[in-house]
Amino acid sequence: MVKWLVITLLAIVVFITLLLGLGYLLKEHEVATTQLKQQLDQERAQQKLREKRKRAKFIPAIESSLHKIAPNVAVKTSNSAKQKILIENLTCASTKQCVLVDIEFADLTCTFAINTIGASLLVKTGDDVSSVGKCPSYSESSELSCQLNICTYQ
């Protein structure tokens, strides 16, 4: 009888030791995972901040090119619907999301690179009555691309 009692106690001690060891490993894994998650969150926040800064550099350039095209339309006060759609729908993740669209103004038709969402919105908008001085010119070897998450045609 003592023999079975010793075997049972030994089995219980081994089982409890295994449970405590597994619990310790689980706790250490949770701490490491939490630290890694915090580090990844910080890196993502920094990445988003860098992308936001890059985009902030492009928006004034886009607005100035729109001013060159349609100088009599003020961007801040009276954006046409088409200009607003152009500015707000330049983002992309790959070149597949970018398309070339021909936008008809009162006196000219201009070609712009925009994402597919913006292209579908442009189809739904009415005619733009603002006059355009001139359209941007592109070389024969121009290609549609997604650079820095912005649709471009160069």
Secondary structure, DSSP 8 states (H G I E B T S, - for coil): -HHHHHHHHHHHHHHHHHHHHHHHHHHHHHHHHHHHHHHHHHHHHHHHHHHHHHHHHHHHHHHHHHHHHSTTS-TTT---HHHHHHHHT-B-SSGGGEEEEEEE-SS-EEEEEEEHHHHHHHHHS-------S------TT--EEEETTEEEE-
